[in-house]
Amino acid sequence: MDTEELRATQAPLKDKYREAPESALVTLHADAELDGLGISCKVETGRAVVEAGLHPATGGDGTLACSGDMLLEALVACAGVTLRAVATSLGLAVRGGRVRAEGDLDFRGTLAVAKDAPVGFRAIRLSFDLDTDASDEELATLKKLTERYCVVFQSLRTPPEFAVTLSAAQG
């Protein structure tokens, strides 16, 4: 998709969202199944089913996907797609490259070993190594706009409102 194709595809959507802002609100869904066969759940990804389980640092055997890894994978997927869309919109040629996310976890928090150890990532680093002839100024703009428009990045940077419910079938 080139710059003009992207603009042509997005223009009617942008017009619609300006005229009817409520039409831009979309609720995304993710589902997982707990089948009672161990400490795991099966996540429907839209393309495949991924079975998630314990990370080896918490007692897993390493054969199942780790949710922390999946979070970083969602970040690199979103950041990569966003960077591509921004580069296309700006008319910057990106021939290829790599997107990498690293996150630091202290598993003492998850395993309730130390109350002062946080549960979750202490730090996340996102990096891009691009094959492009873009200038330093263009790269700075590309980075700034990728950060601004990447949904997963922004959701991690500024956490959304969160609600949790739990119900049980009696029987």
C-alpha positions in Angstrom: 0.0 0.0 0.0 1.4 3.4 -0.9 0.7 6.8 0.5 -2.2 7.6 -1.8 -3.8 4.2 -1.3 -3.6 4.6 2.5 -5.0 8.1 2.4 -7.8 7.0 0.1 -8.6 4.1 2.4 -8.6 6.1 5.6 -10.2 9.3 4.3 -13.8 8.1 4.4 -13.2 6.6 7.9 -11.8 9.9 9.1 -14.7 11.8 7.7 -17.2 9.4 9.3 -15.5 9.7 12.7 -15.5 13.5 12.5 -19.2 13.6 11.6 -20.2 10.8 14.0 -17.6 10.5 16.8 -19.5 7.7 18.5 -18.9 5.5 15.4 -15.2 5.5 16.2 -15.7 3.7 19.5 -15.1 0.0 18.9 -15.0 -2.6 21.6 -12.3 -5.2 20.9 -12.6 -8.7 22.5 -10.2 -11.4 23.6 -11.3 -14.7 24.9 -9.6 -17.6 26.6 -10.8 -21.0 27.7 -10.0 -22.7 31.0 -10.3 -26.4 30.4 -9.3 -27.7 33.8 -6.3 -29.6 32.5 -3.4 -27.9 34.3 -2.3 -24.3 34.9 -3.0 -22.9 31.4 -5.6 -21.3 29.2 -6.3 -21.3 25.5 -6.4 -17.9 23.9 -8.2 -17.3 20.6 -6.0 -15.0 18.5 -8.2 -14.8 15.5 -5.7 -16.8 13.4 -4.9 -19.6 15.8 -5.3 -20.8 19.4 -2.4 -20.1 21.7 -2.0 -22.0 24.9 -0.6 -19.8 27.7 0.8 -21.1 30.9 3.4 -20.5 33.6 6.8 -19.0 32.7 9.7 -21.2 33.7 10.6 -18.6 36.4 7.3 -19.4 38.1 7.3 -23.1 37.7 6.3 -23.7 34.1 8.2 -26.1 31.8 8.6 -23.6 28.9 6.3 -25.4 26.5 3.4 -22.9 26.8 3.3 -19.3 25.8 4.0 -16.8 28.6 1.6 -14.0 28.9 4.4 -11.5 29.6 6.0 -12.5 26.3 2.6 -12.2 24.6 2.3 -8.6 26.0 5.6 -7.7 24.5 4.6 -9.5 21.2 1.5 -7.4 21.1 3.6 -4.3 21.6 6.0 -5.1 18.8 3.1 -6.0 16.5 1.3 -2.8 17.2 4.4 -0.6 17.0 5.5 -2.3 13.8 2.2 -1.8 12.1 1.9 1.8 13.4 5.4 2.6 12.2 4.7 1.2 8.8 1.4 3.2 8.5 3.1 6.4 9.7 6.0 6.0 7.3 3.6 5.3 4.5 1.6 8.4 5.4 4.7 10.5 5.5 6.0 9.1 2.2 9.1 7.6 3.9 10.6 4.5 2.4 11.3 1.8 5.0 12.7 -1.2 3.1 12.7 -3.4 6.2 13.9 -3.7 9.7 13.3 -5.1 13.1 11.1 -4.1 16.1 12.2 -5.4 19.5 10.7 -5.1 22.9 12.4 -6.2 26.1 10.8 -6.1 29.6 12.3 -6.6 33.0 10.3 -8.7 35.5 11.1 -9.5 39.1 9.3 -12.8 39.6 9.6 -12.5 43.4 6.5 -10.2 43.1 4.5 -12.8 41.1 5.4 -15.6 43.5 4.7 -13.5 46.6 8.3 -13.9 47.8 8.9 -10.2 48.5 6.2 -7.7 49.2 8.3 -4.9 47.9 8.9 -6.6 44.6 6.3 -5.3 42.0 4.1 -7.7 40.1 4.5 -6.9 36.4 7.1 -5.2 34.3 9.5 -2.8 36.0 10.7 -1.5 32.6 10.0 -2.0 29.0 12.3 -1.0 26.2 11.0 -0.7 22.6 13.5 -0.4 19.8 13.5 -0.2 16.0 16.4 -1.0 13.6 15.3 0.3 10.2 16.6 -0.1 6.7 15.8 3.4 5.4 17.4 6.5 3.9 15.3 8.8 6.0 17.0 11.8 7.6 17.5 12.2 11.3 14.7 14.8 11.3 12.4 12.4 9.5 13.3 9.5 11.9 12.5 11.8 14.9 9.1 12.5 13.4 8.5 8.9 12.6 9.4 7.9 16.2 7.3 10.6 17.7 4.2 9.7 15.6 4.7 6.0 16.1 4.7 6.5 19.9 1.6 8.8 19.7 -0.5 6.5 17.6 0.5 3.0 18.8 -2.5 1.7 20.8 -0.5 -0.8 22.8 2.3 1.6 23.6 -0.2 4.3 24.7 -2.2 1.8 26.8 0.9 0.7 28.6 2.2 4.3 29.1 -1.1 5.7 30.3 -3.1 2.7 31.7 -6.9 2.7 30.9 -9.6 2.4 33.4 -9.8 -1.2 34.5 -12.7 -3.3 35.8 -12.6 -7.0 36.8 -15.6 -9.2 37.4 -15.8 -12.8 38.5 -18.8 -15.1 38.6 -19.2 -18.8 39.2 -21.7 -21.3 38.0 -23.3 -23.0 41.0 -23.4 -26.7 40.8 
